Amino acid sequence: MRTIRRYAVLPAFFALVALVLIAKPAQSAPVDGDNGVEVSGGFSHAQGSDSGNLNLDLLYGRYLTPGWELGIRQALNYNFIDDATDSWVATTAPFVAYNFHFNDRVIPFLGVGAGLAWNDRDVSGLLSPMGGVKIFLTDQTYLGLRYRYEWFFNSLKRADNNSDDGNHVGTIGIGFVWGGARKTTN
């Protein structure tokens, strides 16, 4: 596996900041009856080794009100381990979240999910507190920055047969909302 240098991440970070700063202000907060999907991911790489981690999330939510959202998240966390067997954990977790509407462009949220986590060795229950922010770039498209902690009820066995208490997961993604009772401007 080719080593990724620390400075290789800087251009992507600056492009992300530029995208947020130059985006057209949107009047776009979620409304009653909106549906939402988000695709997100994250990657880490241990400097000086061939070990790293890749996580991918697919999320669907339904806004019961502009604040309350019910949904389900499917995620995969894959660990590339130098000189050892790779390991993975998949999760499926229904969630409830509250979106705070301080303005129509930047929507912070807090929530919790509960579901199942599994890999090729074990299955466990999952509790997953989460938080983040949705930064709307257009009326219906947003940049999602998320963090969650995944706590496993029965620790999943890792490739090295040590137990794991849980995962810290941070992701960046793109989301889209549609279908709600939006007001039209003339």
C-alpha positions as CSV (number, residue, x, y, z in Angstrom):
1,M,0.0,0.0,0.0
2,R,1.4,3.4,-0.9
3,T,2.1,5.7,2.0
4,I,-0.1,8.9,2.0
5,R,1.8,11.9,3.3
6,R,0.2,14.3,5.8
7,Y,0.4,17.2,3.4
8,A,-1.7,15.4,0.8
9,V,-4.8,16.2,2.9
10,L,-4.3,20.0,3.0
11,P,-5.5,20.7,-0.6
12,A,-8.8,18.9,0.1
13,F,-9.2,20.8,3.4
14,F,-8.7,24.2,1.7
15,A,-11.0,23.3,-1.1
16,L,-13.7,22.3,1.4
17,V,-13.3,25.7,3.3
18,A,-13.4,27.6,0.0
19,L,-16.6,25.8,-1.0
20,V,-18.3,26.7,2.2
21,L,-17.1,30.4,2.0
22,I,-18.1,31.0,-1.6
23,A,-21.4,29.1,-1.6
24,K,-24.5,31.2,-2.3
25,P,-26.5,31.8,0.9
26,A,-29.5,29.6,0.9
27,Q,-32.9,29.8,2.6
28,S,-33.0,26.1,2.9
29,A,-33.5,24.6,6.3
30,P,-35.4,21.3,6.4
31,V,-39.2,21.7,6.5
32,D,-42.1,19.5,7.7
33,G,-42.3,16.3,5.6
34,D,-38.9,16.6,4.0
35,N,-36.9,13.4,3.2
36,G,-33.2,13.4,3.3
37,V,-30.3,11.3,2.1
38,E,-26.6,11.7,2.8
39,V,-23.5,9.8,1.6
40,S,-20.4,10.4,3.7
41,G,-17.1,9.0,4.6
42,G,-13.8,9.4,6.3
43,F,-10.3,8.0,6.1
44,S,-7.3,7.9,8.4
45,H,-3.7,6.6,7.8
46,A,-1.0,6.0,10.4
47,Q,2.1,7.9,9.3
48,G,5.1,5.7,8.7
49,S,3.0,2.5,8.3
50,D,0.6,0.8,5.9
51,S,-2.2,0.8,8.5
52,G,-5.3,2.9,8.2
53,N,-9.1,3.1,8.4
54,L,-11.9,3.8,5.9
55,N,-15.5,4.4,7.0
56,L,-18.5,4.9,4.7
57,D,-22.1,5.9,5.7
58,L,-25.4,6.0,3.9
59,L,-28.2,7.8,5.7
60,Y,-31.9,8.3,5.1
61,G,-34.0,10.5,7.3
62,R,-37.6,11.9,7.5
63,Y,-38.3,15.3,9.0
64,L,-41.4,15.0,11.2
65,T,-41.0,18.8,11.9
66,P,-38.3,21.2,10.9
67,G,-36.4,20.1,14.1
68,W,-37.2,16.4,14.6
69,E,-35.8,13.8,12.2
70,L,-36.2,10.0,12.3
71,G,-34.0,7.9,10.1
72,I,-31.7,4.9,9.5
73,R,-28.0,4.8,8.9
74,Q,-26.0,2.0,7.3
75,A,-22.2,2.2,7.9
76,L,-19.1,0.2,7.2
77,N,-15.8,0.7,9.0
78,Y,-12.8,-1.1,7.5
79,N,-9.4,-1.3,9.2
80,F,-6.2,-1.8,7.0
81,I,-3.7,-3.3,9.5
82,D,0.0,-3.4,8.6
83,D,1.4,-7.0,8.9
84,A,-1.9,-8.4,10.3
85,T,-5.4,-9.5,9.2
86,D,-7.6,-6.6,8.2
87,S,-10.9,-6.2,10.1
88,W,-14.3,-4.6,9.5
89,V,-17.5,-3.7,11.3
90,A,-20.8,-2.9,9.6
91,T,-23.7,-1.2,11.5
92,T,-27.4,-0.6,10.9
93,A,-28.9,1.9,13.3
94,P,-32.3,3.7,13.3
95,F,-31.8,7.1,14.8
96,V,-33.6,10.2,16.1
97,A,-32.0,13.6,15.9
98,Y,-33.0,17.2,16.7
99,N,-31.9,19.9,14.2
100,F,-31.4,23.4,15.8
101,H,-32.6,26.2,13.6
102,F,-30.5,29.3,14.5
103,N,-30.5,30.3,10.9
104,D,-31.5,28.6,7.5
105,R,-28.0,27.9,6.3
106,V,-26.1,26.3,9.2
107,I,-28.1,23.6,11.1
108,P,-26.4,21.9,14.0
109,F,-27.9,18.7,15.3
110,L,-27.7,16.2,18.2
111,G,-29.1,12.7,18.2
112,V,-28.9,9.1,19.2
113,G,-29.1,5.8,17.3
114,A,-29.6,2.2,18.4
115,G,-29.2,-0.9,16.3
116,L,-26.9,-3.8,15.4
117,A,-23.2,-4.0,14.6
118,W,-21.6,-7.1,13.0
119,N,-18.5,-8.5,11.3
120,D,-17.4,-11.9,10.2
121,R,-16.9,-13.0,13.8
122,D,-19.7,-11.6,16.0
123,V,-22.9,-9.6,16.2
124,S,-23.6,-7.0,18.9
125,G,-26.2,-4.4,19.9
126,L,-25.2,-0.8,19.3
127,L,-25.9,2.6,21.0
128,S,-24.6,5.6,19.1
129,P,-24.8,9.2,20.3
130,M,-24.1,11.7,17.5
131,G,-23.7,15.4,16.7
132,G,-22.7,17.6,13.8
133,V,-23.7,20.3,11.5
134,K,-25.4,20.6,8.1
135,I,-24.2,23.5,6.0
136,F,-26.7,24.2,3.2
137,L,-24.9,25.1,-0.1
138,T,-28.2,25.4,-2.1
139,D,-31.8,25.2,-1.1
140,Q,-31.8,21.4,-1.0
141,T,-28.1,20.3,-0.9
142,Y,-25.9,20.4,2.2
143,L,-22.4,19.6,3.4
144,G,-22.7,17.3,6.4
145,L,-20.0,17.2,9.1
146,R,-20.8,14.4,11.6
147,Y,-19.3,12.8,14.7
148,R,-20.6,9.7,16.6
149,Y,-19.4,7.3,19.2
150,E,-20.5,3.7,18.6
151,W,-20.7,1.7,21.9
152,F,-21.2,-2.0,21.5
153,F,-23.3,-3.9,24.1
154,N,-21.3,-7.1,23.6
155,S,-17.8,-6.2,22.4
156,L,-17.1,-7.4,18.9
157,K,-14.0,-9.5,18.5
158,R,-11.2,-7.9,16.6
159,A,-8.8,-9.8,14.3
160,D,-6.3,-9.9,17.2
161,N,-8.9,-11.4,19.5
162,N,-8.9,-8.4,21.8
163,S,-12.2,-6.9,22.7
164,D,-13.2,-3.4,21.5
165,D,-15.3,-1.1,23.6
166,G,-16.4,1.1,20.6
167,N,-15.5,3.4,17.8
168,H,-15.1,7.2,17.4
169,V,-16.4,8.0,13.9
170,G,-16.1,11.3,12.1
171,T,-17.4,11.8,8.5
172,I,-17.8,14.5,5.9
173,G,-20.6,14.0,3.3
174,I,-23.0,15.5,0.9
175,G,-26.8,15.4,1.6
176,F,-30.0,16.3,-0.2
177,V,-33.5,17.1,1.2
178,W,-36.7,16.9,-0.8
179,G,-40.5,16.5,-0.7
180,G,-41.5,18.9,2.2
181,A,-43.9,21.8,2.2
182,R,-41.5,24.5,0.9
183,K,-42.6,28.0,0.5
184,T,-42.1,29.4,-3.0
185,T,-40.7,32.8,-3.6
186,N,-42.1,35.0,-6.5
